[in-house]
Amino acid sequence: MKLITPHSSRKSWIAIADDADESGLVKRIKQADIILSDLDQTDAFPAKELVLNFVMDGRNLFNRHLWHWFGTVGYLLYVEGKRAFNDATLSFTNSFIKTPRELTRIKKKYQQSYVTTTFYPGVLDFYKALPQALKIYVTRNIEEIAKPYAEAANFNYALQEQYDKKNAVDIVRKQFPERKRFIIRGDSSSEEIMATRCRELLIEEDLTKRIDDTLYINVAGSYRAQNPRADINVSINQTALAEWVRDFTI
């Protein structure tokens, strides 16, 4: 992968395949008619904030069920690695987040005025540069988080509590069969699975199910954490990406 200059800097960078054509990539981005994006560690990180707020709440510090949960899940993650992440997330959500007290607190805090301040730099500007694309969040987050983030980013929909993101692609395809040019955004293997599913549909024999293009943007925690299978790798600070798409002349 090669860095693109002058769009890249130490704070915000873009990397594309060595043989990739910048003009071609920007054209594909601007012609996309649907964007499926992850939320956590892609556009913002509300899940981390939720967990920290819950754990640091003095009322929960001596909750034996919480510490038992940490011990059990810690062991599962040690034994099974990332394969246990979905189960861990679902377990925490059902055990501690979906309570009347927590849901009331979340609804009160995660108003649009607050949510807008938590997006990574450049994210909202990137989406503004693509007004014609249908935008859908595909996230593990609960509705009380997914919905205000979708509204703040001017998204059309949010598919919340999605633990099978390959299946989420099929759900979207059934609902919006006319959308043919996809952008997939994410930071993990779950979004790579979505991109892989879309690429399977590029060669689908049934023309009614076939799509025309899939472009996969990986949001990397560091330059060394790039995904070589992505079309584009970008930093968490996505100012460079937004400027590249907005200002590049095709």
N, C-alpha and C positions, 0 to 999 in steps of 0.2 A: 504494500500500500504506500502511496505517496501523499505527502501533505500538499495542499493547494495554497499557493500564495498569490496575491496578498491577503486572501480571505482568512488565512490561519495566523494565529498568534499563540503565545505561550498560554494565554488564558482560554482561548477559544480556537478550536482547530477543526479542519475537515480533512479526511483522508479518503482517497479513492484508489482503485486498482491501478497499477503502474501503466497498464495499456488502455485505461478508460479514457473516454472523451468527455471533457467537462461540458461542452455544449450539448452533447447527447443526453447526459444525465440531467441537466437543468431542464431540457425540453421534456423529458419523461416526467419530472416532478411537476412542471407547470401544466402538463396535459392530463395528470391524474384526475380521476373523477370520484375517487373514494380513498379515505385514509382510515386505517385501523391502527390505533395507537394504544400502547400500554400507558399506564399513568405513573406508578411508583418507579422512581429512579430513571424515568424517561422524560417526564414533563415536570414532576415535582416529587415529593416523598412524604405524602400524608400518612402512610402506614407506619413509618418509623416514628412520626410524631405521636400517633395514636398510642402506640405501645409505650413510648417513654412517658407520656402524660399519665397513662394508667399506672405504670409501675411506680412512678415518683409521687403519685398521690398518697399522702400520708395515711389515708383510710385503707389503702391496699398493701402497705408495707408488711403488715403482719397477717396477711391473708394466706392461710396455710394451703388453700387450694391453688393459689398462684404459684407458690414455691414448689409444690408438688408437680404442677404443670411444667415448670422450668426443668425440673429434674428428669421427668419422663421424656419431654421433647428433646432435651439436650442429648439424652442417650440415643434416641431415634436418629437424630441428625448425625451423631457420631457413627452409628452403625450403617445407616442407609445414605448418608450424605444428602445431596440436593433432592434426591427422590422423595425424601420425607417432607420437603418444604411445603407442598400443597396441603398435606394433612396437618402440619403444624399451624399454618395460617388459618385454616378452617377451624381447627380446634380452639385456637385463641379467640377467634371472632365469635364463635358460638358460646364459649364459656364465659368470656369477660366483656366483650364489646356489645353484644346484643342483649343488654339489660336495660330496663327502663331508665335507670339513672344515667348510664353512659350514653344512651341514644339521645336523651334530653340535652346532655352536656355537648355532644357532638353537633347537634342541630343548632344549638345556640352559638357555638364558636365558628363553625364552618359556613358562615354567610359569605356571599359572593365578594363583599368588600375585603374580607380577610383572605379568602382563597386566592384572589388575584395577586396578592403580594407574595405568594409562596412559589409561583412558577419559576423554573430556572430561567436565567437570562436568555433572551432571544426566542424562547418557545412561542410566545403569543405573536411575535412579529413574523415568525415562520408561517404560522397558520393564517395570519392576515394576508400573506402574500399569495394564498391559494383559496380565494373566496368561492371558486366554482366547485370545489371538491366537497362531497359529503363526508362528514367527520364523525367518527364513532370511537369512543373509548371502549376498550376491551380490558377489563380490570378485575382483580380479585376483591377490590374494595366493596364495601356495602353501599347501598343506594344513598345513604345520608352523606357519604363522601363523594361518590362518583357523580351524583347529580349536580351539586354546586360547582365541581370542577368542570364538568361539561358546559354548564351555563357560562362560567367565567371565560372559558376558551372559545365560546361561541360554537360549540359542537352541536351536531344535530341530535345525537343519541349517546347513551352510555349503556353498555352491557355490563352490569355489575355481577360480582361473585362468579366470575368465569374461571373455573379451575381446569377446564379442558379447552384450550384456545384453538386447537385444530377444529373442534366441533363448532366453535364460535364463528369461524370462517364460513362454514356451511350454513349456519343460521343466517348470517348476513347475505350470503349469496341467494338464498331462497327469498329473502325479503326485498332485495334490490338486484334482481337479475340483469337489469339494464346497465349497471355499473361494471365497467370492464377493465379499467386501468387503476391498479391498486398501488398504494404506498403502505408499507408495514413499518411501524416504528416501535422500537423496544430496546431493552437492555439485557435480555436473557434468552435462554434456549426456548422459552415458551413462545416468544415472538418469532424466533427462527422457525419454529414448528408452523406458525401461521404462514410465514413466507413460503415454506416448503409446500404447504397445502395449496397456496395460491399458484405456485409454479406447477403443481400437478394439474391444475385446471387450465394451464396454458396449452396443454396437449390433450385435453379432454376430447374424446371422440364425439360426444353429444354437443353440437354447436350451441345449443341453448344454455349449456353450462360452462362453455369455454370462456376464458377471459383473455384479454389482449396483452396485458403487461403487469409485471410485479416488480416493484423497486423496494428493496429492504434497507432501511436506515437503522444502524445500530448505534445506540448511545453508550459510549464506553466510559467507564469510571476513570480510566487513564489511557494514555497513548499506547501503553504496553498491553492493555486489555482489549484491543481491537478484535473484531470477529472477521477473519479473512473471507468468510462466505457472504458477508454483507456487501451490498453495492456501494454503500457509503458508511463510513464511520465518523462520528462526531463526538465532541466533548460534551460534558454535562452543560457547560456554558455554551449555548447554541447561537450566540450572536453572529458568529462567522457564517453559520448555515443560513440564517435569516437574510443576512446581507448578500450572500452569494446568490440565493434564489431571487431576491428582490432586484438586484442590480445587474445581474449577468445578462448581456445582450445575446440572444440566440441568432 
